[in-house]
């Protein structure tokens, strides 16, 4: 395997770790996948939710309630090859349940993830906000949404 492919494999493994850690509620390990100045972006966000969370500390704050809010299993991602081996573009799905409402959460994602030295520097999370809104219910009660951001 040449150096270019080693970098690509490392970036894709970082992405797979991201899915594995979130689905098992291992938020601190998930946060450790991020660069200190990482940026998490939501191009299709819900009202009152941020469209961008910047910095590892704020990403931790935003996601710390995830395990008590959502139980989810992710499908195996389909990776789309890019010229830049540090860039991961992946399609995958989630099947789960919003623990705060008991409602199903079945989502389709396309993620555009920039990495550097196996750390996530920028993550653009493309998903259907109506699926999340329906699962969250009338209270729209994900505590991370308004957590001191």
Secondary structure, 3 states (H helix, E strand, C coil): CCHHHHHHHHHHHHHHHHHHHHHCCCHHHHHCCEEEEEEEECCCCCCCCCCEEECHHHHHHHHCCHHHHEEEEECCCEEECCCCCCEEEEEEEEEEEECCCCCEEEEEEEEEEEEECCEEEEEEEEECHHHHHHHHCCCCCCHHHHCCC
